Amino acid sequence: MALNQQKIDITDRVTGKLENGQIQLYLEKEPIGNIELPEGIQMKLEHHYEAEQNKIYQHVSVPDQTEQRYTDCDEGGWC
């Protein structure tokens, strides 16, 4: 039995991770290549995201931890 070579479009399955000034490309968890980013490249992110020193941050609202309270307590006061 002979095996035939085929070319399969996997574009929609490829993901990328920003690492050390490059975008590392993966097919599921298998590294398949990279894209080198030029120095001084600017990323355009949505308004609640920020890129800084090869990292991407998300701005989120979190509860203030100074006044912690119990949650999910029943009427008898058991939490």
C-alpha positions as CSV (number, residue, x, y, z in Angstrom):
1,M,0.0,0.0,0.0
2,A,1.5,3.4,-1.0
3,L,1.0,6.6,0.9
4,N,0.2,9.8,-0.9
5,Q,1.3,13.2,0.3
6,Q,-1.5,15.8,0.7
7,K,-1.5,19.4,1.7
8,I,-4.1,20.1,4.5
9,D,-5.2,23.7,5.4
10,I,-4.6,24.0,9.2
11,T,-4.7,27.8,9.4
12,D,-7.7,28.0,11.7
13,R,-6.1,25.6,14.1
14,V,-2.8,27.5,14.5
15,T,-2.3,29.6,17.6
16,G,0.5,32.0,18.6
17,K,2.2,33.0,21.9
18,L,4.2,36.2,22.3
19,E,7.7,35.2,23.6
20,N,10.9,37.2,23.6
21,G,10.0,39.5,20.7
22,Q,8.6,36.6,18.6
23,I,5.3,35.0,18.0
24,Q,5.7,31.2,18.6
25,L,3.3,29.3,16.4
26,Y,1.6,26.1,17.7
27,L,-0.6,23.4,16.2
28,E,-2.4,22.3,19.4
29,K,0.6,22.0,21.7
30,E,3.2,21.2,19.1
31,P,5.5,24.1,18.2
32,I,5.5,24.5,14.4
33,G,7.5,27.8,13.8
34,N,7.8,31.4,14.7
35,I,7.3,35.0,13.4
36,E,10.1,37.4,14.3
37,L,8.9,40.8,15.2
38,P,11.0,43.9,14.3
39,E,12.3,46.2,17.0
40,G,9.9,48.9,17.9
41,I,6.8,47.2,16.6
42,Q,3.6,48.6,18.0
43,M,0.6,46.4,18.7
44,K,-2.9,47.6,18.4
45,L,-5.0,46.2,21.2
46,E,-8.5,46.7,22.4
47,H,-9.0,49.5,25.0
48,H,-8.7,47.3,28.1
49,Y,-5.5,45.6,27.0
50,E,-1.9,46.9,27.1
51,A,1.4,45.6,25.8
52,E,4.5,46.3,27.8
53,Q,8.0,44.7,27.7
54,N,7.0,41.6,25.7
55,K,3.9,41.0,27.9
56,I,0.3,41.6,27.3
57,Y,-1.9,42.8,30.2
58,Q,-5.6,43.0,30.7
59,H,-7.1,45.8,32.8
60,V,-9.9,44.3,35.0
61,S,-12.0,45.5,38.0
62,V,-11.5,43.4,41.1
63,P,-13.2,43.7,44.5
64,D,-11.4,45.7,47.1
65,Q,-9.8,43.2,49.6
66,T,-9.7,45.7,52.5
67,E,-13.2,44.8,53.6
68,Q,-13.6,41.0,53.2
69,R,-17.0,39.5,54.0
70,Y,-18.3,36.0,54.1
71,T,-20.5,35.0,51.3
72,D,-22.9,32.1,50.8
73,C,-24.0,32.1,54.5
74,D,-27.3,30.6,55.4
75,E,-30.0,32.4,57.5
76,G,-28.5,30.8,60.7
77,G,-25.2,32.4,60.1
78,W,-23.3,29.3,58.9
79,C,-20.9,29.9,56.1
